[in-house]
Amino acid sequence: MQRKGSYRGMAEINITSLVDVTLCLLIIFMLTAPYIQGGVEVNLPEAKTRQVLVKEGPVISITGNRQVFFMEQTISMDELGAQLEPWLEEKDTVPVYLRCDEEVPYGFVLKVMAAVEREGFANLSLVADQTMDGE
């Protein structure tokens, strides 16, 4: 005859299902991450460029209707200097990336570039869609 309460609880935790779910989520994340690209929608021009290592830095985007965005927030040309202020201490080394729609006139792009350079940033990089050799 067994007494009530003679069964002992299981002292081990089975984590197999937890690991399975975690690995499935990791695989889903790895597959979808390249397709999720944040930022302002800009039709970048294509150009043959060299492969470069990308360093973190502020991103300025200009849309086809000449709207200026700083790190995905709409700004005016006058506000550009104030937005770059947090990076002033590193202005000689931190890159500033300029993403511009291919339909924007050169003169407007030049005004934005001049505003960045007036703040003292020496490393201004233009962003383009990279084409492969032979295309």
C-alpha positions as CSV (number, residue, x, y, z in Angstrom):
1,M,0.0,0.0,0.0
2,Q,1.4,3.4,-1.0
3,R,0.9,6.4,1.1
4,K,-0.5,9.6,-0.2
5,G,2.3,11.9,-1.2
6,S,4.9,9.1,-1.7
7,Y,5.5,10.3,-5.3
8,R,8.4,12.6,-5.6
9,G,8.4,15.6,-8.0
10,M,10.8,15.6,-10.9
11,A,13.9,17.5,-9.8
12,E,15.3,18.0,-13.4
13,I,14.0,20.5,-15.9
14,N,13.6,19.3,-19.5
15,I,14.9,22.1,-21.6
16,T,14.9,20.3,-25.0
17,S,11.7,22.1,-26.1
18,L,13.0,25.4,-24.9
19,V,16.2,24.9,-27.0
20,D,14.2,23.9,-30.0
21,V,12.0,27.0,-29.9
22,T,15.0,29.2,-29.3
23,L,16.9,27.7,-32.3
24,C,13.8,28.1,-34.5
25,L,13.5,31.8,-33.6
26,L,17.2,32.3,-34.2
27,I,16.9,30.7,-37.7
28,I,13.9,32.9,-38.5
29,F,15.7,36.0,-37.3
30,M,18.8,35.1,-39.4
31,L,16.8,34.6,-42.5
32,T,14.7,37.8,-42.2
33,A,17.3,40.2,-40.9
34,P,18.9,41.0,-44.3
35,Y,15.5,41.9,-45.7
36,I,14.6,44.3,-43.0
37,Q,16.3,47.6,-43.7
38,G,15.5,50.6,-41.8
39,G,15.8,54.2,-42.9
40,V,14.3,56.6,-45.3
41,E,13.2,55.2,-48.7
42,V,15.7,56.7,-51.2
43,N,16.3,55.6,-54.8
44,L,20.1,55.4,-54.7
45,P,22.1,55.7,-57.9
46,E,24.2,52.7,-59.0
47,A,28.0,53.0,-59.2
48,K,31.0,50.8,-59.4
49,T,32.8,51.3,-56.1
50,R,35.5,49.6,-54.1
51,Q,34.6,47.4,-51.1
52,V,34.9,49.5,-47.9
53,L,34.5,48.7,-44.2
54,V,31.6,50.6,-42.8
55,K,32.0,52.4,-39.6
56,E,29.1,53.7,-37.5
57,G,28.2,57.4,-38.1
58,P,25.3,59.8,-38.7
59,V,23.3,59.3,-41.8
60,I,21.7,62.1,-43.8
61,S,19.1,61.2,-46.4
62,I,17.6,63.4,-49.2
63,T,14.4,62.1,-50.8
64,G,13.4,62.9,-54.4
65,N,11.2,65.8,-53.3
66,R,14.3,67.4,-51.6
67,Q,13.2,66.5,-48.1
68,V,16.2,66.2,-45.7
69,F,16.3,63.5,-43.0
70,F,18.8,63.1,-40.3
71,M,18.8,59.5,-38.8
72,E,15.2,59.0,-40.1
73,Q,13.8,62.3,-38.7
74,T,12.8,65.2,-41.0
75,I,14.9,68.3,-40.5
76,S,15.5,71.6,-42.2
77,M,18.8,72.7,-43.5
78,D,19.2,75.1,-40.6
79,E,18.8,72.3,-38.1
80,L,21.6,70.2,-39.6
81,G,24.4,71.7,-37.6
82,A,22.5,71.2,-34.3
83,Q,21.8,67.5,-35.2
84,L,25.5,66.9,-35.9
85,E,26.6,68.4,-32.5
86,P,26.9,65.0,-30.6
87,W,29.6,63.9,-33.0
88,L,31.6,67.2,-32.9
89,E,34.3,65.7,-30.7
90,E,35.0,62.9,-33.2
91,K,34.5,65.1,-36.3
92,D,37.9,64.2,-37.7
93,T,37.3,60.4,-37.6
94,V,33.6,59.7,-37.6
95,P,32.1,59.3,-41.1
96,V,29.0,61.2,-42.1
97,Y,27.0,59.2,-44.7
98,L,24.9,61.1,-47.3
99,R,22.2,59.0,-49.0
100,C,20.6,60.9,-51.8
101,D,17.9,60.0,-54.4
102,E,19.3,60.0,-57.9
103,E,16.6,62.5,-59.0
104,V,17.8,65.3,-56.6
105,P,19.6,68.1,-58.5
106,Y,23.4,68.3,-57.9
107,G,23.1,71.9,-56.6
108,F,20.8,70.8,-53.7
109,V,23.2,67.9,-52.8
110,L,26.1,70.4,-52.8
111,K,24.3,72.6,-50.3
112,V,23.8,69.7,-47.9
113,M,27.5,68.7,-48.3
114,A,28.6,72.3,-47.7
115,A,26.5,72.4,-44.5
116,V,28.2,69.3,-43.2
117,E,31.6,70.6,-44.1
118,R,30.9,73.9,-42.4
119,E,30.5,72.0,-39.1
120,G,34.1,70.7,-39.6
121,F,33.4,67.1,-40.5
122,A,36.3,65.9,-42.7
123,N,34.9,62.4,-43.6
124,L,31.8,62.8,-45.8
125,S,30.8,59.6,-47.7
126,L,28.3,59.4,-50.5
127,V,26.2,56.2,-50.4
128,A,25.3,54.4,-53.7
129,D,24.0,51.0,-54.7
130,Q,27.0,48.9,-55.5
131,T,27.2,47.2,-58.9
132,M,29.2,44.1,-59.6
133,D,32.1,44.2,-62.1
134,G,30.9,43.3,-65.6
135,E,27.4,44.9,-65.3
